[in-house]
Amino acid sequence: MGALLKTVAMAVAACAVLWGCGGGGARTYNQTKTTTLGEELLDLQKAYEAGAISEQEYEKQRNKLLEQ
């Protein structure tokens, strides 16, 4: 009976270890920013001056950038 108990305990321990190594399915994302705030503001201003975005969109995005 002791050998059976020992075998079951080892099996449970092995399952616990393997279960913990599963990763849980959580995804993580890393985003690296390669532009400076100044560059982003200049790009935004160019888009506005070119007529690609409205004044309202420009102000909204500008404020969003400055709040970061």
BANUZA-56873 format. One line per 3 residues: number of its first residue (from 1); their letters; for each residue y, x, z of C-alpha. Coordinates in steps of 0.02 Angstrom, whole numbers. Each point is the difference from the previous one (the first is absolute). Layout:
<atoms>
NUM> a> Y X Z | ...
</atoms>
This chain:
<atoms>
1> mga> 0 0 0 | 118 145 38 | -23 71 -175
4> llk> 40 -168 -79 | 158 -16 105 | 52 176 -46
7> tva> -29 -37 -186 | 101 -161 8 | 142 88 92
10> mav> 4 136 -132 | 1 -129 -139 | 144 -94 81
13> aac> 97 162 23 | -30 47 -182 | 62 -170 -59
16> avl> 154 13 110 | 42 171 -73 | -26 -58 -179
19> wgc> 99 -160 28 | 147 99 67 | 1 111 -154
22> ggg> 20 -147 -117 | 189 13 -6 | 30 -184 36
25> gar> 64 -35 -176 | 182 24 48 | 107 72 -139
28> tyn> 146 113 31 | 135 42 -124 | 121 145 3
31> qtk> 156 -3 -104 | 96 159 -28 | 183 -15 -45
34> ttt> 59 137 -118 | 178 -58 -28 | 148 14 116
37> lge> 108 -145 55 | 141 68 -108 | -111 3 -154
40> ell> -57 -178 30 | 179 -59 22 | 54 88 -160
43> dlq> -145 -77 -96 | 46 -170 69 | 182 23 -50
46> kay> -51 53 -176 | -108 -156 -17 | 147 -108 53
49> eag> 122 87 -117 | -123 -18 -145 | -12 -186 34
52> ais> -183 7 48 | 35 -85 167 | 135 -118 61
55> eqe> 132 44 129 | -90 -109 126 | -165 92 -31
58> yek> 90 167 10 | 79 -40 169 | -162 -69 68
61> qrn> -101 155 -49 | 140 118 54 | 6 -78 173
64> kll> -189 7 11 | 0 186 -40 | 139 37 124
67> eq> -91 -92 140 | -155 109 -17
</atoms>
